[in-house]
Amino acid sequence: MSMIARRSLLALATIATVLAAVTAVPFTARLAVTVEAQQGAAPRPPMFRVDPSWPSVPNDWALGEVTSIAVDSRDHIWVLHRPRSIPEERRANAAPPVLEFDADGRLVGSWGGPGEGYDWPEREHGIFVDANGYVWISGNGGWPKPSPGGSTDDMVLKFTASGKLVRQIGRRGQSSGNADRENVHQPADVFVHAPTNELFVADGYGNQRVIVFDAETGAFKRMWGAFGNTPEAPAPGARGAAPASSGPDGPPQFGLVHAVKVSNDGIVYVADRSNNRLQTFTTEGKYLRQVKVTADGDVTAVPAGFAFSPDPQQRFLYVVDSGPMRVVIFDRESLTQIGAVGMRGPNPGEFDIVHHMAADSSGNLYTAEIVTNRRAQKFVRTDD
């Protein structure tokens, strides 16, 4: 047999192995495993199956748009939803906006909503539980249409795990724009970096920046825009659809800053949703690199949220892609796209519209869906 023939047979065998691995995965959580990953250029992506019975919502409670999800140090899962988005005929049965579940999906706590001494968001958006057990809430009220009173959610709230207010940063309707150091403006996501106890905010819908506060005192620390530039408002329409690029890497300012997370090794990951790009920075705001999510077919990728695998190196970066409706898996070290979970649809393991996500200490994934499916889902890691 010739050398060319032997190489052809080897290539066909490799492809057959990959196809066998993909078709062996349950349909609802099928991974798009790449040939490159199988050949050793990148790690093999983890595998998952959906748990269709998770969670169990009691009391015949109705959920509105499930906007965000977080996991605490006990592997309790925190779900944030929008009661005001529930159809009028079911709104009397609305669940409280903050729901706490254990890993098995049993409800262990619930609270939230307007109260004395703080501005509860008109449109709930982001939730995060920090290493000290404090629960952080953000909202984007006033987007895309002004609220009835014309105000906007220009604040971030910090609560105890039982729902007692600890601190409010910013005030409703008080933002003066991207240079404001006291107020945010319709923030999309929050993350507390435990080693420095700093609050990173994806500020987000009204502004176009990452802003950092002291998580204890609420004092302003620093802020930055795309590529580490001084935050400035982009051209009109930039937050709804990506504007014309000013260079090969895209616009010099963020479009819609939809998610922020900080890895164990101190890299800040930012999802610029409307420009289909992930940018990374040091915790001080120095720009490191950029990558775009590659979509199959002609559907534009829309990066919207992050989670890390729980190993100390956080080998895998999970990215919500609310364009094709999936979770994309990256090798975090190289920022190489190596697989994906899910597809568009109404069934368990499918998405419409996936919005934010989280991961627990066992490597299981949790997703939040808005608009159509309006649910939280659990994907159990099966390859450990």
Phi, psi and omega in degrees: 000138182288161178299320180297318180295318179298318179297321179296318179295321178298318179296318179295322178296321179296315179298319179297321178298317180297314181298322178295320179295319182292314184289342178284345182278140177307143186303319187288346180225037186292139179263136173274081183283131183271152176299322181299320180296320180292330183275358174100359179287339178211158181293153176292132182290150176293161183245149184220156168228145180282144173258099187290348181267357184260136352268178174256111181264117186275180169063019185055031179293144176258141175254139170272206177298122178273104191271328187206163185209144182216157178237133180263184185291344178264006186062031166275144185252128183251126184245132175245129178224173184251095179302327182293345180272357179286137178306145187307322185291344180245001188293335178296337179260019183297134173289152172304152186294334180248122181236133178247123180242152169276178186298335179275358177092011177275135179289129179239354179188155178200145179188186174112167182114175181303144180201175181287135171091003178205163178260101175288140182302141172286337180219093183303139183225305187235147176222143176210141176246121186274179186295340178266004177087007177280143183254125182250136184233137173232163180215161179233039177303139184098358178236138359276349179245147179302145176292163181308322179271000180079007182267169180229154177282097185247039186212163171233138184246142177239124182235160165287170180295340179266002175096016177272130182297134175252315183200148169238129175253120183086171181223148180302132174070018186250359184294138174253009175115196189293344178267354183293127181259355183253329183240147168265183183214095181057058184289142186267325190206155180221152178206133177256121178275108190299318184301329180249356184050049178248140179265118176260129184240128170276099193246089312183283183262319178267320175258176182227066187202166162256131178234143186239133177235158168290123186288342179273311187261340185082006181289141177295139178246307183188172177203162176200163177251194179303142180060015183081009180290161173297128184297128175219152179294133177286180179298152179307138179090354185294332182278338179272323179210147185299128178285171178300135182291142175266001179187179183296337181263003178099186184299150181284353176238154175298153169269271177246107180280103193256341181204149175216136175216151178240128181280170180299331180267017170078030175257129180268124179253129184234129176263113174265091193299311187286343179255008181045061176209147170253130175241145179240150185216163164286168179293344176271356176098011176283127182293137180248300182197173181222147174215148175255151175277131180266126181256146173281141179077205187255012178274126181290135177290144182225088180292128190228343183197166185225157162206157177247150169294152191276357177297155184304326180278350184047061188298326183248137172251124178258133185234122172294128176240098183269023168270282175289353180069083182193173168248121181267139181254127177246143161288115190293324183297315183262351188053042175265132179280119189239355180179180180204155178237132172092176181198172179289136176160172183266350188279162173305135183089353177251172187223147170180091008242124180287138195234304177225171181204170177205169178224148179259183186288347176266358180090005176287150181251148178229135183234153178240136182236140179245180170064290190257297185283325173051066184203165168254143179229152177243131176245116185273127178288133188243358187256003180282000000 
